[in-house]
Amino acid sequence: MKRSLVLAGGGAKIGWSSGVLQVLLEESDLEFDHIDATSGSVFNLGMLLSGRSAGQIADAWGNVSPRDFLSFHPWWRYLAFWTLPSLLTQEAAVRTIIPRWGIDLARIRACREVGGHPVTATFNVVDFTTKRVKTIPHQQMDLDHFLAVDAVPGVVPPVAGDGTLYVDAMLLKDANLTEAVRQGADEIWVIWAIEDRPEWRGGFWNHFGHIFEICATGNLKRELDQIEEINKRVAAGTAAPGQRHVTVHVVRPTGPIPVGYLFFRGRRQMRPTIEAGRVAARDFLVRTGHLRTATPQPV
């Protein structure tokens, strides 16, 4: 059994995902041979490959302030806001988040195991020139590519490299199940924080969220449909050479996550969000028979 863990994006909702990640890595009987990350979840994977435990990753989210993510262009540039390359800059990530969260690019490139288990990791960006997803092995990760994985168009600027521009992959693929299949996974576990509610919500930021949700959720469902179609062919004996049955588990919230994609009020809002992720993960592991402990341990 070869397992992949796919860490999907979600902005500030990745705090919820950090709670799920902690439970999957510390309270389950699962071991993952491959871990893939897209968009905001690259910070979680970056911490993990830098030697931080899943519990420390959740603590990092629980102790972060919204101000830690904010860095601005010179004030006078906002006087002609229609010419701005983005709302914010990447300085906060470089000067605050990356060092505070212990993200070490050299350790990421050198990482060979997580929790004593051998692992391969991949990160996803979009090549703006070709409008295609580029998947980067962790051995090749550098600062430019790391910043590009979270370069949301309009929010922070694209990152130049290799004669092109790189941006966040969220609009094309917020969870790269195809890469997990390519890596040889027989079983894929997806941590999914994007909402899939049927109601239309008013207001500018909700409309921004709808764009994100349509692209991210629609592409996830498309990949799930492709895997299901292959599974049917495998069962019928008509699969192409090399195709095999792949089981997919998607750990997702059962209700709205109480933080936005771009904004949250502070630690008092984020910490219950992380705990909600832990609860959701334990419930899922109980249903699938993978929870190691009969009674969840206090955090």
N, C-alpha and C positions, 0 to 999 in steps of 0.2 A: 504494500500500500504506500503510494507516494502522495503526500498531501501538500497543497498550496494554500496559503493564507493570503487573501486579497483584501487590502486595506483601501476602501473607497474614500473619496473626498467628502467635503461637507462644511468647509469653513470652521466657524466656531463650534459647530455640532460635532467636530472631531473630539471634543471633550467627552461626549457620550461614548464615542468609539473607544477612547482610552480606557474607560471602565470595562467595556466588552473585552478589549485586548488583555487587560490584566487577568480577567477570569479565565479566558481561553488558555493563557500561557501558565497560569499559576494554580488553577483549580480543576483543570481537565486532565484526561489521560491522552490528550492529543500531542503529537509532535509534527512539526511542519518542516518540510524539506525545501520549500520555496516560499518567499514572501514578496508580494508585489504591492507597490503604493502609488497612488495618484493624488494630485492636488494637495490639500492640507494634511492628509495622512502621511505625507513624506516626512513631516516633523516627527511623527511617532516612529516610523521605520528608521529615521536617522538616529533618534535616541537609542533605539533598540540595538542597532548595529554599532553604535558607539560604546556599548557596554552597559547601558542603563537597564535596570529591570523594568518589567511591565508595571510594577507598583510605583516605581519612581516616575515613570511616564505619566501615570494618572495623577500623581502628586504634583508634577510640573504644571499640568492643566489646572489643578485645583488651587494653585498659588499664583496664577497669572492674572494680571490686570488688563482690561481692554486697552489702557494707555500704552502697554508694552508693545502693542502691535502697530502703533501709530507713529509715522514720521512723514513730514510734509515737505513739499517744495518751498522755496522762498516765498514769503507771504505775497510779495508783489506780483508773482506769477498768477495768482488766483484772481487778480483784477481783470485779466483777460482769460477767464477760465475755459473759454471755448478753444484755446490753443494748448491747453495742458496735455501732456502725454498720458497722464493718469491722475487719479484723485490723490494717491499716496505715493511714497517712494519705498524702496527696499531697505533703507537705512536701519529701520527698527529691527528687521530680521537679522541683519548683519551684526549690529552693535549690541542688541539686547537678547533676542530670542535664542539665536544659535549658541552664543557662549553660555547664557544662563541655563539653558536646557542640556548643556554638555554634549552638543552635537560636534563631533570631531571627524572631519572629512577623511583624514588619514586613517583613522580607526575604521571608518566605514569601508574604505577601499580594502583594508587588510582583513576585515572580518571573515571568519570561516565557519563560525558556529554561533548559535543562540541557545543559551541554557544548556550547553554541553552537547547539543545536537547539530550536526553539520547542516548548513543552510546556504542557499543561493538567493540573492535578492535582486529585484529590478525596480526601476523608477520610470515613470512615464511623463513625457512632455509632448507638445505639439510643435512640429516644424512649420512655422507660419508660411514659409515659401511654398511648400508642397501640400500644406493643409492635411498632413498625416501624423499619426502618433509615432513618436520615436521612443523606443524602450531602451533604457540605459542599464547595463549590468552594474551592480554596486561597485565592482572593481574599477570602474571608469568614472565614478561620480566625482565632480569637482564643484566649486562654489557656484560658478555660473549656471550649470545645469541644476544644482540644488535650488537656486533662487527661481529658476524658470518653472519648476514644477508647481510653484504657487503664484505665478504671474497671471493673475486674473485680469483679462482685458478690461481696461477702464479703471481698475482699482489700483494696480501697480504696473509699472511699465514692463514691456517685454525685455528679454535678455539677449544680447547679441552674442553669436558664437558660430564658428564653422561657416562663416559667410551667409548666415541667415539669422532670423529671430526665433526665439523659443518662448512659448507661452504655456500656461496651465492647460492640461489636457481635458479639463472637465467637460467642455462642450462637445467633444468627440467621444470621449470614453472616460467615465469616472471610476470604473473598475475594470481592469484588464483581465477578464476571464480567458480571452484568447491566448494571452501569454502564459497563463497557468496551464492551459491545455498543451501548449507548445513545449513547456517545461516537463511534460510527462505526467501531470497530476492525474491520479485516479479519483481523487476526492478534493473538492475545492470548498473552502470556508470563506465566506464573504462577510465582512463587517460593513454594514450599509446604514448610513445615518440620514440619507436623503428622504424627505417626506413624499408620500404617494397618496395624498388626500384628494378626494374627488371634488371638494368645494373650491370655488374661486374666491380668493381673498383680495380685498381692495387695498389701495395704497401703493405708492411707488416701490417701496422695498419688497412688498409681497409680490408685485409684478416681476421684479428682478428675480425673486425666488422662483416664480413660475417658469421663467425661461430656463433657469438652472435645472429645475425638477423635470421639465419636459425632456431636455437633452439627456440628463444623466439617467433618469429612470427609463426613458425610452430605449436608450442604448443598452442598458442592463438587460431589459426584457428581450431585446433583439439577440443578445448573446446567449441568454438562457434558452431562447427558442432554438437557436442553432445547435446548442449542446443536446437539447431534447430530441431534435430531429436525428442527430447522429446516434443517440442512444437507441432510438427506434430501429435504425438501420442495423445496429449491432445485434439487437434482439432478433431481428428478422433474418440475420445472416447475409445482409446485402451491403454491409459497410465497406468502404474503400480500404485498401491496405493501410495499416497503421492506425486506423480509427478504432477507438475502444470506448467502452462505457465509462462515463464520468458522472460521479455523484456531486451535486452542488447543494451546500447548506448556506442559506442567507440569514444572518442574524440581523434583525431590523427592529426598530422601535414599534411598539404596539399603539402608541399615541404620539401627539406632537412633542418634540424635544423643546424644552423651555428656553432655548437660546436661539438667536437668529443665525443666519449664515455668515453675516458680516459683523454683527454687533451682539454684545451681551453686557449685562450691567456690572458684573464683577464676580468676586469669589463666592459670594453668598448665593449667586445664581448658578455658577459653574459647578460647585461641589455637589449639589443635589442632582445635577445633570450627569455627572460622572457616576454617582451611585445608581442612578436609573439604568445606566449602561451595564453595571455589574449585575443588577437584578435581572435585566433582560437576558444577559448571557447565561446566568445560572438557570433560569427557567428553560432556556433553550437546551442547555446541556442535560438537564434532568429529562426532558422529553426525548432526547436522542441517546440517552444512556452513557454520556461521556463525562459526567460530573464525578470527580474523584472522591469528594467528601459528601457524606449524606446530609450534613447540616452545614450551610454556609458559615464560614468563619468571620468573626467581626473584623472590620477593616480599621 
